[in-house]
Each structure stands twice: as structure tokens, then as C-alpha cells.
Amino acid sequence: MSAKKRKDAQFKANPKKVLRLRREYHLKRKYGMTSDQYRTLLKEQGGRCKICEKTKPGGFARRWHIDHDHKTDAIRGLLCTKCNMALGLFGDDLFILQKAVRYLLAAQGSKKKERSA
């Protein structure tokens, strides 16, 4: 039996177990953490996104994203899909993120001026 057929047969026999083992392998290989460490981190964050504090991760996989520093690989926390994507789109660049905040604050200030006029 080929390796692919064997894997397909294992998945059909016990899909939940296979998915759990794949997830554990991924966590260990990519982030150096166990499932228990992942659950502990989520518990320490109160079961919420570290940025927006939503209680549901959203996204297709409906799983919290492990946010990490791409230079040092240090884990910073667990994020919802939107917050993880936002940081990624800004390239983790603090200067650009600060400019975005100033932009939003300025736009908010101009809306207040329009309303009071």
C-alpha cells in the first residue's frame, strides 16, 4: 500500500485524531509549542484576541492565530483573523501603524467638526 493510500485510510478511519495530530505537529514544528502551551496562552489571554479582545477568532479555520515576531520567532500572543491580517498587511511596521492611527484620529476629528457646523 502506498503512503498516500495509507494516510487516506487513516484519515477515513479516524479524521478527528488525524487532524489533532497534524495540528500538534504543526504547532511544534513551526512555533516550538505544544497544544497544552497553546491552551495555556489562550487561557492567560482570557480566551480573547490579544488586540481587539473578541472572543471568537473568525476566519475559515475558526482558530486563533499565533502571532510571532518574524525576526526573532518570539511568540507575542494569539490573535483573531482580522487582527492577524491587519498586522501582516502593515508588515509589523510600528511607524506605519502609528501613521495609520494618526490618520484615523485626524479623520475622526474632521467628522466632529463637520457635525458641529
Phi and psi in radians as a Rosetta constraint file:
Dihedral C 1 N 2 CA 2 C 2 CIRCULARHARMONIC -1.238 0.35
Dihedral N 2 CA 2 C 2 N 3 CIRCULARHARMONIC 2.812 0.35
Dihedral C 2 N 3 CA 3 C 3 CIRCULARHARMONIC -1.077 0.35
Dihedral N 3 CA 3 C 3 N 4 CIRCULARHARMONIC -0.690 0.35
Dihedral C 3 N 4 CA 4 C 4 CIRCULARHARMONIC -1.116 0.35
Dihedral N 4 CA 4 C 4 N 5 CIRCULARHARMONIC -0.793 0.35
Dihedral C 4 N 5 CA 5 C 5 CIRCULARHARMONIC -1.111 0.35
Dihedral N 5 CA 5 C 5 N 6 CIRCULARHARMONIC -0.658 0.35
Dihedral C 5 N 6 CA 6 C 6 CIRCULARHARMONIC -1.137 0.35
Dihedral N 6 CA 6 C 6 N 7 CIRCULARHARMONIC -0.762 0.35
Dihedral C 6 N 7 CA 7 C 7 CIRCULARHARMONIC -1.116 0.35
Dihedral N 7 CA 7 C 7 N 8 CIRCULARHARMONIC -0.728 0.35
Dihedral C 7 N 8 CA 8 C 8 CIRCULARHARMONIC -1.068 0.35
Dihedral N 8 CA 8 C 8 N 9 CIRCULARHARMONIC -0.737 0.35
Dihedral C 8 N 9 CA 9 C 9 CIRCULARHARMONIC -1.138 0.35
Dihedral N 9 CA 9 C 9 N 10 CIRCULARHARMONIC -0.716 0.35
Dihedral C 9 N 10 CA 10 C 10 CIRCULARHARMONIC -1.113 0.35
Dihedral N 10 CA 10 C 10 N 11 CIRCULARHARMONIC -0.708 0.35
Dihedral C 10 N 11 CA 11 C 11 CIRCULARHARMONIC -1.153 0.35
Dihedral N 11 CA 11 C 11 N 12 CIRCULARHARMONIC -0.759 0.35
Dihedral C 11 N 12 CA 12 C 12 CIRCULARHARMONIC -1.117 0.35
Dihedral N 12 CA 12 C 12 N 13 CIRCULARHARMONIC -0.636 0.35
Dihedral C 12 N 13 CA 13 C 13 CIRCULARHARMONIC -1.233 0.35
Dihedral N 13 CA 13 C 13 N 14 CIRCULARHARMONIC -0.633 0.35
Dihedral C 13 N 14 CA 14 C 14 CIRCULARHARMONIC -2.685 0.35
Dihedral N 14 CA 14 C 14 N 15 CIRCULARHARMONIC 1.307 0.35
Dihedral C 14 N 15 CA 15 C 15 CIRCULARHARMONIC -1.073 0.35
Dihedral N 15 CA 15 C 15 N 16 CIRCULARHARMONIC -0.679 0.35
Dihedral C 15 N 16 CA 16 C 16 CIRCULARHARMONIC -1.113 0.35
Dihedral N 16 CA 16 C 16 N 17 CIRCULARHARMONIC -0.736 0.35
Dihedral C 16 N 17 CA 17 C 17 CIRCULARHARMONIC -1.132 0.35
Dihedral N 17 CA 17 C 17 N 18 CIRCULARHARMONIC -0.763 0.35
Dihedral C 17 N 18 CA 18 C 18 CIRCULARHARMONIC -1.100 0.35
Dihedral N 18 CA 18 C 18 N 19 CIRCULARHARMONIC -0.771 0.35
Dihedral C 18 N 19 CA 19 C 19 CIRCULARHARMONIC -1.103 0.35
Dihedral N 19 CA 19 C 19 N 20 CIRCULARHARMONIC -0.707 0.35
Dihedral C 19 N 20 CA 20 C 20 CIRCULARHARMONIC -1.100 0.35
Dihedral N 20 CA 20 C 20 N 21 CIRCULARHARMONIC -0.772 0.35
Dihedral C 20 N 21 CA 21 C 21 CIRCULARHARMONIC -1.157 0.35
Dihedral N 21 CA 21 C 21 N 22 CIRCULARHARMONIC -0.665 0.35
Dihedral C 21 N 22 CA 22 C 22 CIRCULARHARMONIC -1.096 0.35
Dihedral N 22 CA 22 C 22 N 23 CIRCULARHARMONIC -0.763 0.35
Dihedral C 22 N 23 CA 23 C 23 CIRCULARHARMONIC -1.088 0.35
Dihedral N 23 CA 23 C 23 N 24 CIRCULARHARMONIC -0.779 0.35
Dihedral C 23 N 24 CA 24 C 24 CIRCULARHARMONIC -1.083 0.35
Dihedral N 24 CA 24 C 24 N 25 CIRCULARHARMONIC -0.723 0.35
Dihedral C 24 N 25 CA 25 C 25 CIRCULARHARMONIC -1.101 0.35
Dihedral N 25 CA 25 C 25 N 26 CIRCULARHARMONIC -0.776 0.35
Dihedral C 25 N 26 CA 26 C 26 CIRCULARHARMONIC -1.082 0.35
Dihedral N 26 CA 26 C 26 N 27 CIRCULARHARMONIC -0.818 0.35
Dihedral C 26 N 27 CA 27 C 27 CIRCULARHARMONIC -1.008 0.35
Dihedral N 27 CA 27 C 27 N 28 CIRCULARHARMONIC -0.784 0.35
Dihedral C 27 N 28 CA 28 C 28 CIRCULARHARMONIC -1.212 0.35
Dihedral N 28 CA 28 C 28 N 29 CIRCULARHARMONIC -0.799 0.35
Dihedral C 28 N 29 CA 29 C 29 CIRCULARHARMONIC -1.194 0.35
Dihedral N 29 CA 29 C 29 N 30 CIRCULARHARMONIC -0.819 0.35
Dihedral C 29 N 30 CA 30 C 30 CIRCULARHARMONIC -1.467 0.35
Dihedral N 30 CA 30 C 30 N 31 CIRCULARHARMONIC -0.670 0.35
Dihedral C 30 N 31 CA 31 C 31 CIRCULARHARMONIC -2.050 0.35
Dihedral N 31 CA 31 C 31 N 32 CIRCULARHARMONIC -0.125 0.35
Dihedral C 31 N 32 CA 32 C 32 CIRCULARHARMONIC 1.193 0.35
Dihedral N 32 CA 32 C 32 N 33 CIRCULARHARMONIC 0.492 0.35
Dihedral C 32 N 33 CA 33 C 33 CIRCULARHARMONIC -2.202 0.35
Dihedral N 33 CA 33 C 33 N 34 CIRCULARHARMONIC 2.744 0.35
Dihedral C 33 N 34 CA 34 C 34 CIRCULARHARMONIC -1.675 0.35
Dihedral N 34 CA 34 C 34 N 35 CIRCULARHARMONIC 2.950 0.35
Dihedral C 34 N 35 CA 35 C 35 CIRCULARHARMONIC -1.074 0.35
Dihedral N 35 CA 35 C 35 N 36 CIRCULARHARMONIC -0.643 0.35
Dihedral C 35 N 36 CA 36 C 36 CIRCULARHARMONIC -1.116 0.35
Dihedral N 36 CA 36 C 36 N 37 CIRCULARHARMONIC -0.714 0.35
Dihedral C 36 N 37 CA 37 C 37 CIRCULARHARMONIC -1.145 0.35
Dihedral N 37 CA 37 C 37 N 38 CIRCULARHARMONIC -0.667 0.35
Dihedral C 37 N 38 CA 38 C 38 CIRCULARHARMONIC -1.073 0.35
Dihedral N 38 CA 38 C 38 N 39 CIRCULARHARMONIC -0.840 0.35
Dihedral C 38 N 39 CA 39 C 39 CIRCULARHARMONIC -1.118 0.35
Dihedral N 39 CA 39 C 39 N 40 CIRCULARHARMONIC -0.663 0.35
Dihedral C 39 N 40 CA 40 C 40 CIRCULARHARMONIC -1.116 0.35
Dihedral N 40 CA 40 C 40 N 41 CIRCULARHARMONIC -0.757 0.35
Dihedral C 40 N 41 CA 41 C 41 CIRCULARHARMONIC -1.067 0.35
Dihedral N 41 CA 41 C 41 N 42 CIRCULARHARMONIC -0.764 0.35
Dihedral C 41 N 42 CA 42 C 42 CIRCULARHARMONIC -1.109 0.35
Dihedral N 42 CA 42 C 42 N 43 CIRCULARHARMONIC -0.694 0.35
Dihedral C 42 N 43 CA 43 C 43 CIRCULARHARMONIC -1.140 0.35
Dihedral N 43 CA 43 C 43 N 44 CIRCULARHARMONIC -0.730 0.35
Dihedral C 43 N 44 CA 44 C 44 CIRCULARHARMONIC -1.087 0.35
Dihedral N 44 CA 44 C 44 N 45 CIRCULARHARMONIC -0.505 0.35
Dihedral C 44 N 45 CA 45 C 45 CIRCULARHARMONIC -1.526 0.35
Dihedral N 45 CA 45 C 45 N 46 CIRCULARHARMONIC 0.090 0.35
Dihedral C 45 N 46 CA 46 C 46 CIRCULARHARMONIC 1.266 0.35
Dihedral N 46 CA 46 C 46 N 47 CIRCULARHARMONIC 0.410 0.35
Dihedral C 46 N 47 CA 47 C 47 CIRCULARHARMONIC 1.216 0.35
Dihedral N 47 CA 47 C 47 N 48 CIRCULARHARMONIC 0.457 0.35
Dihedral C 47 N 48 CA 48 C 48 CIRCULARHARMONIC -2.257 0.35
Dihedral N 48 CA 48 C 48 N 49 CIRCULARHARMONIC 2.806 0.35
Dihedral C 48 N 49 CA 49 C 49 CIRCULARHARMONIC -1.104 0.35
Dihedral N 49 CA 49 C 49 N 50 CIRCULARHARMONIC 2.395 0.35
Dihedral C 49 N 50 CA 50 C 50 CIRCULARHARMONIC -1.176 0.35
Dihedral N 50 CA 50 C 50 N 51 CIRCULARHARMONIC -0.354 0.35
Dihedral C 50 N 51 CA 51 C 51 CIRCULARHARMONIC -1.733 0.35
Dihedral N 51 CA 51 C 51 N 52 CIRCULARHARMONIC -1.080 0.35
Dihedral C 51 N 52 CA 52 C 52 CIRCULARHARMONIC -1.618 0.35
Dihedral N 52 CA 52 C 52 N 53 CIRCULARHARMONIC -0.224 0.35
Dihedral C 52 N 53 CA 53 C 53 CIRCULARHARMONIC 1.199 0.35
Dihedral N 53 CA 53 C 53 N 54 CIRCULARHARMONIC 0.325 0.35
Dihedral C 53 N 54 CA 54 C 54 CIRCULARHARMONIC -1.171 0.35
Dihedral N 54 CA 54 C 54 N 55 CIRCULARHARMONIC 2.652 0.35
Dihedral C 54 N 55 CA 55 C 55 CIRCULARHARMONIC -1.679 0.35
Dihedral N 55 CA 55 C 55 N 56 CIRCULARHARMONIC -0.045 0.35
Dihedral C 55 N 56 CA 56 C 56 CIRCULARHARMONIC -2.174 0.35
Dihedral N 56 CA 56 C 56 N 57 CIRCULARHARMONIC 2.303 0.35
Dihedral C 56 N 57 CA 57 C 57 CIRCULARHARMONIC -1.262 0.35
Dihedral N 57 CA 57 C 57 N 58 CIRCULARHARMONIC -0.432 0.35
Dihedral C 57 N 58 CA 58 C 58 CIRCULARHARMONIC 1.201 0.35
Dihedral N 58 CA 58 C 58 N 59 CIRCULARHARMONIC -2.964 0.35
Dihedral C 58 N 59 CA 59 C 59 CIRCULARHARMONIC 1.364 0.35
Dihedral N 59 CA 59 C 59 N 60 CIRCULARHARMONIC 3.026 0.35
Dihedral C 59 N 60 CA 60 C 60 CIRCULARHARMONIC -1.118 0.35
Dihedral N 60 CA 60 C 60 N 61 CIRCULARHARMONIC -0.817 0.35
Dihedral C 60 N 61 CA 61 C 61 CIRCULARHARMONIC -1.382 0.35
Dihedral N 61 CA 61 C 61 N 62 CIRCULARHARMONIC -0.262 0.35
Dihedral C 61 N 62 CA 62 C 62 CIRCULARHARMONIC 0.897 0.35
Dihedral N 62 CA 62 C 62 N 63 CIRCULARHARMONIC 0.830 0.35
Dihedral C 62 N 63 CA 63 C 63 CIRCULARHARMONIC -2.367 0.35
Dihedral N 63 CA 63 C 63 N 64 CIRCULARHARMONIC 2.519 0.35
Dihedral C 63 N 64 CA 64 C 64 CIRCULARHARMONIC -1.166 0.35
Dihedral N 64 CA 64 C 64 N 65 CIRCULARHARMONIC 2.457 0.35
Dihedral C 64 N 65 CA 65 C 65 CIRCULARHARMONIC -1.581 0.35
Dihedral N 65 CA 65 C 65 N 66 CIRCULARHARMONIC 2.406 0.35
Dihedral C 65 N 66 CA 66 C 66 CIRCULARHARMONIC -1.515 0.35
Dihedral N 66 CA 66 C 66 N 67 CIRCULARHARMONIC 1.856 0.35
Dihedral C 66 N 67 CA 67 C 67 CIRCULARHARMONIC -1.451 0.35
Dihedral N 67 CA 67 C 67 N 68 CIRCULARHARMONIC 2.317 0.35
Dihedral C 67 N 68 CA 68 C 68 CIRCULARHARMONIC -2.531 0.35
Dihedral N 68 CA 68 C 68 N 69 CIRCULARHARMONIC 2.713 0.35
Dihedral C 68 N 69 CA 69 C 69 CIRCULARHARMONIC -1.282 0.35
Dihedral N 69 CA 69 C 69 N 70 CIRCULARHARMONIC 2.135 0.35
Dihedral C 69 N 70 CA 70 C 70 CIRCULARHARMONIC -1.284 0.35
Dihedral N 70 CA 70 C 70 N 71 CIRCULARHARMONIC -0.243 0.35
Dihedral C 70 N 71 CA 71 C 71 CIRCULARHARMONIC -1.551 0.35
Dihedral N 71 CA 71 C 71 N 72 CIRCULARHARMONIC -0.731 0.35
Dihedral C 71 N 72 CA 72 C 72 CIRCULARHARMONIC -1.828 0.35
Dihedral N 72 CA 72 C 72 N 73 CIRCULARHARMONIC -0.211 0.35
Dihedral C 72 N 73 CA 73 C 73 CIRCULARHARMONIC 1.162 0.35
Dihedral N 73 CA 73 C 73 N 74 CIRCULARHARMONIC 0.172 0.35
Dihedral C 73 N 74 CA 74 C 74 CIRCULARHARMONIC -1.208 0.35
Dihedral N 74 CA 74 C 74 N 75 CIRCULARHARMONIC 2.318 0.35
Dihedral C 74 N 75 CA 75 C 75 CIRCULARHARMONIC -1.358 0.35
Dihedral N 75 CA 75 C 75 N 76 CIRCULARHARMONIC 2.254 0.35
Dihedral C 75 N 76 CA 76 C 76 CIRCULARHARMONIC -1.735 0.35
Dihedral N 76 CA 76 C 76 N 77 CIRCULARHARMONIC -0.479 0.35
Dihedral C 76 N 77 CA 77 C 77 CIRCULARHARMONIC 2.760 0.35
Dihedral N 77 CA 77 C 77 N 78 CIRCULARHARMONIC -3.073 0.35
Dihedral C 77 N 78 CA 78 C 78 CIRCULARHARMONIC -1.866 0.35
Dihedral N 78 CA 78 C 78 N 79 CIRCULARHARMONIC 2.344 0.35
Dihedral C 78 N 79 CA 79 C 79 CIRCULARHARMONIC -2.185 0.35
Dihedral N 79 CA 79 C 79 N 80 CIRCULARHARMONIC 2.705 0.35
Dihedral C 79 N 80 CA 80 C 80 CIRCULARHARMONIC -1.272 0.35
Dihedral N 80 CA 80 C 80 N 81 CIRCULARHARMONIC 2.946 0.35
Dihedral C 80 N 81 CA 81 C 81 CIRCULARHARMONIC -1.033 0.35
Dihedral N 81 CA 81 C 81 N 82 CIRCULARHARMONIC -0.799 0.35
Dihedral C 81 N 82 CA 82 C 82 CIRCULARHARMONIC -1.110 0.35
Dihedral N 82 CA 82 C 82 N 83 CIRCULARHARMONIC -0.801 0.35
Dihedral C 82 N 83 CA 83 C 83 CIRCULARHARMONIC -1.156 0.35
Dihedral N 83 CA 83 C 83 N 84 CIRCULARHARMONIC -0.687 0.35
Dihedral C 83 N 84 CA 84 C 84 CIRCULARHARMONIC -1.101 0.35
Dihedral N 84 CA 84 C 84 N 85 CIRCULARHARMONIC -0.761 0.35
Dihedral C 84 N 85 CA 85 C 85 CIRCULARHARMONIC -1.145 0.35
Dihedral N 85 CA 85 C 85 N 86 CIRCULARHARMONIC -0.707 0.35
Dihedral C 85 N 86 CA 86 C 86 CIRCULARHARMONIC -1.065 0.35
Dihedral N 86 CA 86 C 86 N 87 CIRCULARHARMONIC -0.835 0.35
Dihedral C 86 N 87 CA 87 C 87 CIRCULARHARMONIC -1.063 0.35
Dihedral N 87 CA 87 C 87 N 88 CIRCULARHARMONIC -0.732 0.35
Dihedral C 87 N 88 CA 88 C 88 CIRCULARHARMONIC -1.104 0.35
Dihedral N 88 CA 88 C 88 N 89 CIRCULARHARMONIC -0.731 0.35
Dihedral C 88 N 89 CA 89 C 89 CIRCULARHARMONIC -1.172 0.35
Dihedral N 89 CA 89 C 89 N 90 CIRCULARHARMONIC -0.528 0.35
Dihedral C 89 N 90 CA 90 C 90 CIRCULARHARMONIC -1.496 0.35
Dihedral N 90 CA 90 C 90 N 91 CIRCULARHARMONIC 0.010 0.35
Dihedral C 90 N 91 CA 91 C 91 CIRCULARHARMONIC 1.102 0.35
Dihedral N 91 CA 91 C 91 N 92 CIRCULARHARMONIC 0.471 0.35
Dihedral C 91 N 92 CA 92 C 92 CIRCULARHARMONIC 0.955 0.35
Dihedral N 92 CA 92 C 92 N 93 CIRCULARHARMONIC 0.447 0.35
Dihedral C 92 N 93 CA 93 C 93 CIRCULARHARMONIC -1.564 0.35
Dihedral N 93 CA 93 C 93 N 94 CIRCULARHARMONIC 1.880 0.35
Dihedral C 93 N 94 CA 94 C 94 CIRCULARHARMONIC -1.064 0.35
Dihedral N 94 CA 94 C 94 N 95 CIRCULARHARMONIC -0.665 0.35
Dihedral C 94 N 95 CA 95 C 95 CIRCULARHARMONIC -1.065 0.35
Dihedral N 95 CA 95 C 95 N 96 CIRCULARHARMONIC -0.825 0.35
Dihedral C 95 N 96 CA 96 C 96 CIRCULARHARMONIC -1.189 0.35
Dihedral N 96 CA 96 C 96 N 97 CIRCULARHARMONIC -0.684 0.35
Dihedral C 96 N 97 CA 97 C 97 CIRCULARHARMONIC -1.072 0.35
Dihedral N 97 CA 97 C 97 N 98 CIRCULARHARMONIC -0.715 0.35
Dihedral C 97 N 98 CA 98 C 98 CIRCULARHARMONIC -1.142 0.35
Dihedral N 98 CA 98 C 98 N 99 CIRCULARHARMONIC -0.670 0.35
Dihedral C 98 N 99 CA 99 C 99 CIRCULARHARMONIC -1.116 0.35
Dihedral N 99 CA 99 C 99 N 100 CIRCULARHARMONIC -0.684 0.35
Dihedral C 99 N 100 CA 100 C 100 CIRCULARHARMONIC -1.112 0.35
Dihedral N 100 CA 100 C 100 N 101 CIRCULARHARMONIC -0.713 0.35
Dihedral C 100 N 101 CA 101 C 101 CIRCULARHARMONIC -1.105 0.35
Dihedral N 101 CA 101 C 101 N 102 CIRCULARHARMONIC -0.800 0.35
Dihedral C 101 N 102 CA 102 C 102 CIRCULARHARMONIC -1.068 0.35
Dihedral N 102 CA 102 C 102 N 103 CIRCULARHARMONIC -0.692 0.35
Dihedral C 102 N 103 CA 103 C 103 CIRCULARHARMONIC -1.051 0.35
Dihedral N 103 CA 103 C 103 N 104 CIRCULARHARMONIC -0.829 0.35
Dihedral C 103 N 104 CA 104 C 104 CIRCULARHARMONIC -1.144 0.35
Dihedral N 104 CA 104 C 104 N 105 CIRCULARHARMONIC -0.705 0.35
Dihedral C 104 N 105 CA 105 C 105 CIRCULARHARMONIC -1.125 0.35
Dihedral N 105 CA 105 C 105 N 106 CIRCULARHARMONIC -0.719 0.35
Dihedral C 105 N 106 CA 106 C 106 CIRCULARHARMONIC -1.132 0.35
Dihedral N 106 CA 106 C 106 N 107 CIRCULARHARMONIC -0.734 0.35
Dihedral C 106 N 107 CA 107 C 107 CIRCULARHARMONIC -1.138 0.35
Dihedral N 107 CA 107 C 107 N 108 CIRCULARHARMONIC -0.653 0.35
Dihedral C 107 N 108 CA 108 C 108 CIRCULARHARMONIC -1.137 0.35
Dihedral N 108 CA 108 C 108 N 109 CIRCULARHARMONIC -0.714 0.35
Dihedral C 108 N 109 CA 109 C 109 CIRCULARHARMONIC -1.125 0.35
Dihedral N 109 CA 109 C 109 N 110 CIRCULARHARMONIC -0.671 0.35
Dihedral C 109 N 110 CA 110 C 110 CIRCULARHARMONIC -1.235 0.35
Dihedral N 110 CA 110 C 110 N 111 CIRCULARHARMONIC -0.535 0.35
Dihedral C 110 N 111 CA 111 C 111 CIRCULARHARMONIC -1.183 0.35
Dihedral N 111 CA 111 C 111 N 112 CIRCULARHARMONIC -0.654 0.35
Dihedral C 111 N 112 CA 112 C 112 CIRCULARHARMONIC -1.137 0.35
Dihedral N 112 CA 112 C 112 N 113 CIRCULARHARMONIC -0.680 0.35
Dihedral C 112 N 113 CA 113 C 113 CIRCULARHARMONIC -1.127 0.35
Dihedral N 113 CA 113 C 113 N 114 CIRCULARHARMONIC -0.701 0.35
Dihedral C 113 N 114 CA 114 C 114 CIRCULARHARMONIC -1.112 0.35
Dihedral N 114 CA 114 C 114 N 115 CIRCULARHARMONIC -0.699 0.35
Dihedral C 114 N 115 CA 115 C 115 CIRCULARHARMONIC -1.185 0.35
Dihedral N 115 CA 115 C 115 N 116 CIRCULARHARMONIC -0.637 0.35
Dihedral C 115 N 116 CA 116 C 116 CIRCULARHARMONIC -1.410 0.35
Dihedral N 116 CA 116 C 116 N 117 CIRCULARHARMONIC -0.259 0.35
